[in-house]
Amino acid sequence: MDGVGTDPRDGAGPQDDLWAGPPDVPADLRYAAYARERLAAMPPPADAEAFGLAYNLLQLAYLLVNDLETRIHRPRGWTLPGFRLMFKLWLLGPTRPARLAEISAMSRSAVTNAVNTLERDGLVERRPLPEDGRAVVIELTAEGETAVRAAFAEQTRREREWFAPLGAAERERLTGLLARILESRPPGAL
């Protein structure tokens, strides 16, 4: 059983040394090292390197999203995806919902749901396109622009804290490597 408040040591087994590891190393990193070691001893298709990279990227993404939502966006009644849409509107100006979905790696229905919530809260509005009466664009309201500017400033400070262990050249290199992976994503990925 793996529930909140459950002590993993209750199920004594070969992984006991994992939980008894150095207290200054977070448990998720001890687990990653343990899993990578186990996978390295397995035959293909096990790939310890691919696991390590994916695990660390996913874990960082989860922790970063959770941190930003908890500290910055939920107190404002938003989600991180809602903020991301407002941020895009702030930079791009009025934008069609389909384009927001495309550049956000979100489904159209997810964009519609987020826009509905943001519109209800007075942060964005839908406006019909004069040249196409059926099409609409989404744009920030004045209140939405003020709100996104404040959240952006706070999020930028927090992102700097997250990436402080890296020097400027390392941040640039990591950004380039991640962009390269995104550019050559597997077929069928959003």
Disulfide bonds with the S-S distance in Angstrom:
none
